């Protein structure tokens, strides 16, 4: 097994950053739509099947096949739904915290500017 030298990799990354002249002031997250996450509350659930559109023998075969394989997939879908729900809850909480912090920052900036 090959040993990975993390310090060497980080040193190479830092050197590349210096060569390209990046600065922390260059970072701008204004174009990231953080608040659009709030509208995702009901979209985390994904159905694990599509409705049948066929008729006759083809429909019967599809139903039989679905019933045969459903047991092997149902647990995975249930786990994924739980993960999606907890991820959405966490992201929503983070958005709420960011909004609260932004309000506090705005109030403090107003107080700071008022004292000058």
Backbone as a chain_set.jsonl record, in Angstrom:
{"seq": "XXXXXXXXXXXXXXXXXXXXXXXXXXXXXXXXXXXXXXXXXXXXXXXXXXXXXXXXXXXXXXXXXXXXXXXXXXXXXXXXXXXXXXXXXXXXXXXXXXXXXXXXXXXXXXXXXXXX", "coords": {"N": [[0.844, -1.185, 0.0], [0.523, 2.2, -0.797], [2.02, 4.947, 0.809], [0.597, 7.985, 1.812], [1.55, 11.292, 1.758], [0.37, 13.776, 3.418], [1.146, 16.322, 4.286], [3.049, 17.059, 2.382], [1.443, 17.214, 0.103], [-0.283, 19.296, 0.867], [1.605, 21.339, 1.068], [2.331, 21.581, -1.609], [-0.092, 22.47, -2.671], [-0.359, 24.937, -1.341], [1.868, 26.253, -2.419], [1.113, 26.385, -5.111], [-1.085, 28.081, -4.868], [0.206, 30.418, -4.047], [1.761, 30.906, -6.347], [-0.217, 31.411, -8.257], [-1.325, 33.65, -7.212], [-3.573, 33.917, -5.577], [-5.846, 35.299, -3.166], [-7.35, 35.527, 0.101], [-9.272, 37.435, 0.091], [-10.303, 37.287, -2.407], [-12.307, 35.445, -2.434], [-15.706, 34.916, -2.966], [-18.967, 34.464, -2.139], [-21.422, 35.23, -3.011], [-22.793, 34.432, -5.269], [-23.849, 31.968, -4.728], [-26.749, 30.192, -4.297], [-28.003, 30.129, -1.465], [-30.368, 30.586, -0.04], [-32.288, 29.414, -1.61], [-32.512, 26.868, -0.827], [-34.363, 26.666, 1.166], [-36.817, 26.379, -0.069], [-36.858, 23.708, -0.698], [-38.12, 21.951, 1.001], [-40.188, 20.014, 0.623], [-39.254, 18.484, -1.435], [-37.415, 16.505, -0.98], [-38.211, 13.89, -0.891], [-38.233, 11.11, -2.893], [-39.918, 9.147, -5.151], [-39.887, 5.601, -5.227], [-40.641, 4.151, -7.361], [-42.162, 4.056, -10.636], [-45.367, 4.911, -11.911], [-47.474, 2.418, -13.41], [-47.931, 2.17, -16.914], [-48.654, 0.457, -18.759], [-50.739, -2.193, -20.139], [-52.578, -5.274, -19.782], [-50.843, -8.346, -20.416], [-48.215, -7.461, -20.285], [-48.308, -5.574, -18.211], [-48.964, -7.265, -16.068], [-46.651, -8.859, -15.915], [-44.732, -6.909, -15.276], [-45.667, -6.116, -12.732], [-45.308, -8.482, -11.278], [-42.517, -8.82, -11.435], [-41.701, -6.474, -10.124], [-42.695, -6.942, -7.518], [-41.109, -9.109, -6.852], [-38.48, -8.115, -6.748], [-38.665, -5.999, -5.013], [-38.197, -6.326, -2.247], [-35.414, -6.394, -1.979], [-34.676, -3.81, -2.566], [-36.186, -2.03, -1.04], [-35.277, -1.444, 1.601], [-32.975, 0.082, 1.11], [-34.093, 2.338, -0.156], [-35.612, 3.329, 1.95], [-33.611, 3.977, 3.821], [-32.274, 5.948, 2.332], [-34.258, 7.907, 2.089], [-34.48, 8.683, 4.781], [-31.902, 9.728, 5.193], [-31.95, 11.855, 3.338], [-33.968, 13.444, 4.467], [-32.839, 14.136, 6.977], [-30.565, 15.503, 6.138], [-31.683, 17.676, 4.77], [-32.986, 18.891, 6.917], [-30.788, 19.641, 8.481], [-29.431, 21.422, 6.746], [-31.411, 23.369, 6.465], [-31.493, 24.302, 9.086], [-28.943, 25.41, 9.236], [-29.178, 27.475, 7.342], [-31.07, 29.037, 8.635], [-29.585, 29.778, 10.9], [-27.58, 31.277, 9.666], [-29.075, 33.404, 8.619], [-29.973, 34.564, 11.028], [-27.531, 35.308, 12.176], [-26.705, 37.14, 10.255], [-28.598, 39.162, 10.61], [-27.906, 39.974, 13.194], [-25.327, 40.914, 12.706], [-25.905, 43.051, 10.991], [-27.313, 44.737, 12.786], [-25.284, 45.262, 14.664], [-23.455, 46.571, 12.982], [-24.917, 48.864, 12.362], [-25.076, 50.015, 14.898], [-22.375, 50.468, 15.354], [-21.737, 52.251, 13.295], [-23.389, 54.335, 14.036], [-22.184, 55.286, 16.328], [-19.988, 56.616, 15.495]], "CA": [[0.0, 0.0, 0.0], [1.308, 3.419, -0.935], [1.819, 5.903, 1.891], [0.242, 9.314, 1.312], [2.116, 12.354, 2.572], [-0.585, 14.879, 3.38], [1.882, 17.584, 4.437], [3.652, 17.382, 1.095], [0.355, 17.625, -0.787], [-0.715, 20.628, 1.3], [2.668, 22.284, 0.698], [2.207, 21.797, -3.049], [-1.282, 23.299, -2.892], [-0.025, 26.3, -0.903], [2.793, 26.818, -3.399], [0.326, 26.709, -6.298], [-1.886, 29.262, -4.528], [1.123, 31.568, -4.088], [2.14, 31.155, -7.734], [-1.349, 31.979, -8.983], [-1.641, 34.938, -6.614], [-4.889, 33.949, -4.935], [-5.93, 35.888, -1.828], [-8.62, 35.182, 0.743], [-10.252, 38.464, -0.26], [-10.866, 36.937, -3.712], [-13.438, 34.544, -2.252], [-16.994, 35.587, -2.982], [-20.011, 33.457, -2.144], [-22.687, 35.889, -3.308], [-23.491, 33.773, -6.358], [-24.362, 30.679, -4.285], [-28.144, 30.401, -3.88], [-28.231, 29.456, -0.187], [-31.75, 30.711, 0.394], [-33.175, 28.571, -2.411], [-32.615, 25.588, -0.132], [-35.566, 26.704, 1.985], [-37.919, 25.893, -0.883], [-36.7, 22.288, -0.965], [-38.655, 21.175, 2.114], [-41.0, 18.871, 0.212], [-38.702, 17.811, -2.605], [-36.403, 15.512, -0.656], [-38.76, 12.555, -1.051], [-38.234, 10.643, -4.265], [-40.62, 7.868, -5.231], [-39.021, 4.488, -5.595], [-41.199, 3.47, -8.516], [-42.964, 4.841, -11.565], [-46.669, 4.278, -12.114], [-47.584, 1.569, -14.601], [-48.662, 2.745, -18.037], [-48.97, -0.643, -19.669], [-51.951, -2.96, -19.886], [-52.55, -6.673, -20.194], [-49.792, -9.268, -19.982], [-47.028, -6.671, -19.966], [-48.558, -5.019, -16.882], [-48.882, -8.369, -15.12], [-45.235, -9.234, -15.777], [-44.053, -5.829, -14.544], [-46.078, -6.191, -11.336], [-44.658, -9.652, -10.678], [-41.082, -8.515, -11.294], [-41.553, -5.456, -9.079], [-42.9, -7.592, -6.216], [-39.979, -10.012, -6.582], [-37.241, -7.384, -6.448], [-38.909, -4.901, -4.093], [-37.588, -6.604, -0.949], [-33.982, -6.075, -1.963], [-34.471, -2.382, -2.726], [-36.987, -1.195, -0.144], [-34.464, -0.966, 2.724], [-32.107, 1.154, 0.616], [-34.908, 3.528, -0.358], [-35.979, 3.842, 3.271], [-32.411, 4.618, 4.367], [-31.993, 7.16, 1.565], [-35.246, 8.914, 2.482], [-34.076, 9.184, 6.092], [-30.723, 10.574, 5.006], [-32.38, 13.09, 2.671], [-34.72, 14.262, 5.42], [-31.931, 14.707, 7.98], [-29.707, 16.472, 5.456], [-32.485, 18.88, 4.547], [-33.203, 19.524, 8.217], [-29.522, 20.26, 8.87], [-29.177, 22.572, 5.877], [-32.384, 24.397, 6.824], [-31.044, 24.888, 10.351], [-27.792, 26.257, 8.922], [-29.684, 28.681, 6.688], [-31.698, 29.846, 9.688], [-28.5, 30.358, 11.698], [-26.916, 32.31, 8.855], [-29.958, 34.566, 8.579], [-29.934, 35.174, 12.352], [-26.225, 35.958, 12.328], [-26.672, 38.305, 9.376], [-29.38, 40.208, 11.271], [-27.084, 40.48, 14.303], [-24.228, 41.688, 12.122], [-26.484, 44.307, 10.519], [-27.591, 45.566, 13.962], [-24.004, 45.724, 15.215], [-22.884, 47.558, 12.074], [-25.671, 50.094, 12.539], [-24.65, 50.594, 16.179], [-21.002, 50.92, 15.179], [-21.782, 53.442, 12.439], [-24.064, 55.387, 14.79], [-21.266, 55.798, 17.358], [-18.862, 57.342, 14.859]], "C": [[0.885, 1.243, 0.0], [0.981, 4.38, 0.201], [1.6, 7.289, 1.29], [0.773, 10.361, 2.283], [1.236, 13.59, 2.436], [0.126, 16.224, 3.463], [2.513, 18.018, 3.121], [2.591, 17.87, 0.112], [-0.114, 19.029, -0.43], [0.327, 21.688, 0.936], [2.604, 22.601, -0.796], [1.006, 22.691, -3.365], [-1.004, 24.743, -2.494], [0.899, 26.994, -1.896], [2.049, 27.22, -4.676], [-0.532, 27.952, -6.067], [-1.022, 30.51, -4.578], [1.485, 31.93, -5.519], [1.014, 31.827, -8.514], [-1.82, 33.297, -8.39], [-3.024, 35.037, -6.002], [-4.79, 34.566, -3.551], [-7.268, 35.51, -1.229], [-9.688, 36.217, 0.428], [-10.893, 38.198, -1.618], [-12.096, 36.048, -3.594], [-14.725, 35.34, -2.175], [-18.077, 34.522, -3.109], [-21.381, 34.051, -2.446], [-23.486, 35.165, -4.384], [-24.044, 32.395, -5.972], [-25.771, 30.88, -3.731], [-28.488, 29.647, -2.596], [-29.7, 29.486, 0.192], [-32.71, 29.888, -0.443], [-33.357, 27.202, -1.775], [-33.892, 25.53, 0.692], [-36.761, 26.153, 1.209], [-37.878, 24.406, -1.172], [-37.393, 21.399, 0.063], [-39.44, 19.947, 1.68], [-40.387, 18.074, -0.931], [-37.647, 16.765, -2.262], [-36.899, 14.089, -0.85], [-38.837, 12.214, -2.53], [-38.944, 9.293, -4.287], [-39.69, 6.781, -5.738], [-39.562, 3.701, -6.785], [-41.931, 4.463, -9.401], [-44.313, 4.153, -11.718], [-46.677, 3.449, -13.406], [-48.389, 2.283, -15.679], [-49.119, 1.661, -19.011], [-50.279, -1.313, -19.275], [-51.704, -4.413, -20.28], [-51.4, -7.453, -19.597], [-48.52, -8.514, -19.571], [-47.141, -6.065, -18.56], [-48.415, -6.101, -15.822], [-47.428, -8.771, -14.866], [-44.481, -8.169, -14.989], [-44.411, -5.863, -13.068], [-45.389, -7.349, -10.623], [-43.179, -9.378, -10.438], [-40.86, -7.496, -10.19], [-41.714, -6.075, -7.695], [-41.726, -8.489, -5.853], [-38.73, -9.251, -6.151], [-37.424, -6.302, -5.388], [-38.216, -5.11, -2.753], [-36.121, -6.224, -0.88], [-33.717, -4.579, -2.077], [-35.143, -1.523, -1.666], [-36.18, -0.639, 1.02], [-33.577, 0.191, 2.288], [-32.886, 2.445, 0.397], [-35.288, 4.16, 0.972], [-34.796, 4.567, 3.908], [-32.11, 5.935, 3.65], [-32.976, 8.263, 1.915], [-34.897, 9.524, 3.834], [-32.886, 10.107, 6.004], [-31.103, 11.902, 4.369], [-33.096, 14.016, 3.643], [-33.789, 14.899, 6.446], [-30.99, 15.732, 7.364], [-30.456, 17.778, 5.222], [-32.725, 19.629, 5.848], [-31.942, 20.255, 8.671], [-29.245, 21.516, 8.046], [-30.151, 23.709, 6.196], [-31.998, 25.09, 8.125], [-29.854, 25.817, 10.115], [-28.23, 27.556, 8.256], [-30.311, 29.61, 7.716], [-30.64, 30.521, 10.556], [-27.801, 31.483, 10.942], [-27.766, 33.57, 8.803], [-29.957, 35.303, 9.916], [-28.633, 35.926, 12.562], [-26.131, 37.211, 11.456], [-27.454, 39.457, 9.986], [-28.582, 40.824, 12.419], [-25.946, 41.355, 13.781], [-24.738, 43.046, 11.645], [-26.76, 45.262, 11.68], [-26.304, 46.118, 14.542], [-23.333, 46.762, 14.303], [-23.595, 48.897, 12.192], [-25.252, 50.791, 13.832], [-23.231, 51.169, 16.054], [-20.974, 52.211, 14.358], [-22.462, 54.603, 13.147], [-23.174, 56.017, 15.829], [-20.116, 56.596, 16.764], [-19.206, 58.771, 14.631]], "O": [[1.879, 1.309, 0.723], [-0.187, 4.605, 0.519], [2.318, 7.711, 0.383], [0.482, 10.321, 3.478], [1.343, 14.347, 1.471], [-0.26, 17.168, 2.775], [2.512, 19.202, 2.785], [2.817, 18.83, -0.625], [-0.32, 19.86, -1.314], [-0.024, 22.8, 0.543], [2.798, 23.746, -1.201], [1.086, 23.564, -4.229], [-1.367, 25.67, -3.218], [0.734, 28.18, -2.181], [2.324, 28.272, -5.253], [-0.686, 28.78, -6.965], [-1.452, 31.546, -5.086], [1.518, 33.107, -5.877], [1.263, 32.709, -9.335], [-2.633, 33.992, -9.0], [-3.588, 36.128, -5.916], [-3.795, 34.39, -2.848], [-8.215, 35.206, -1.954], [-10.88, 35.917, 0.491], [-11.909, 38.806, -1.953], [-12.852, 35.911, -4.556], [-14.83, 36.309, -1.424], [-18.097, 33.765, -4.08], [-22.4, 33.423, -2.157], [-24.712, 35.264, -4.418], [-24.649, 31.724, -6.809], [-25.963, 31.656, -2.795], [-29.19, 28.636, -2.64], [-30.222, 28.493, 0.7], [-33.85, 29.678, -0.028], [-34.264, 26.459, -2.149], [-34.447, 24.45, 0.894], [-37.633, 25.517, 1.801], [-38.779, 23.886, -1.831], [-37.254, 20.178, -0.011], [-39.349, 18.912, 2.342], [-40.964, 17.071, -1.351], [-37.041, 16.19, -3.166], [-36.09, 13.168, -0.964], [-39.437, 12.946, -3.317], [-38.599, 8.396, -3.517], [-38.82, 7.023, -6.574], [-38.983, 2.684, -7.167], [-42.274, 5.566, -8.973], [-44.386, 2.926, -11.658], [-45.968, 3.759, -14.363], [-49.402, 2.92, -15.393], [-49.868, 1.921, -19.953], [-50.846, -1.035, -18.219], [-50.762, -4.733, -21.004], [-51.025, -7.261, -18.441], [-47.842, -8.899, -18.618], [-46.164, -6.05, -17.811], [-47.801, -5.867, -14.781], [-47.033, -8.994, -13.721], [-43.672, -8.5, -14.122], [-43.537, -5.656, -12.226], [-44.938, -7.202, -9.487], [-42.653, -9.67, -9.364], [-39.928, -7.637, -9.4], [-40.942, -5.76, -6.789], [-41.382, -8.618, -4.678], [-38.002, -9.71, -5.271], [-36.438, -5.741, -4.91], [-37.696, -4.153, -2.179], [-35.639, -5.779, 0.162], [-32.631, -4.122, -1.717], [-34.709, -0.398, -1.42], [-36.368, 0.517, 1.399], [-33.439, 1.174, 3.016], [-32.399, 3.527, 0.725], [-35.287, 5.384, 1.107], [-34.96, 5.65, 4.471], [-31.734, 6.92, 4.285], [-32.589, 9.426, 2.027], [-35.003, 10.737, 4.019], [-32.851, 11.15, 6.657], [-30.64, 12.956, 4.803], [-32.863, 15.225, 3.645], [-33.933, 16.081, 6.756], [-30.653, 16.726, 8.006], [-29.916, 18.86, 5.453], [-32.674, 20.858, 5.881], [-32.024, 21.368, 9.189], [-28.869, 22.552, 8.594], [-29.763, 24.877, 6.197], [-32.151, 26.304, 8.262], [-29.766, 26.885, 10.722], [-27.705, 28.623, 8.574], [-30.109, 30.824, 7.674], [-30.775, 31.693, 10.908], [-27.472, 32.518, 11.522], [-27.246, 34.679, 8.928], [-29.941, 36.534, 9.941], [-28.631, 37.049, 13.066], [-25.551, 38.217, 11.863], [-27.029, 40.609, 9.894], [-28.579, 42.041, 12.598], [-25.645, 42.405, 14.349], [-24.09, 44.069, 11.863], [-26.478, 46.456, 11.581], [-26.227, 47.3, 14.877], [-22.72, 47.714, 14.786], [-22.958, 49.949, 12.13], [-25.092, 52.011, 13.86], [-22.939, 52.236, 16.594], [-20.26, 53.154, 14.702], [-22.133, 55.758, 12.875], [-23.379, 57.176, 16.188], [-19.342, 57.199, 17.508], [-18.387, 59.528, 14.111]]}, "num_chains": 1, "name": "protein.A"}
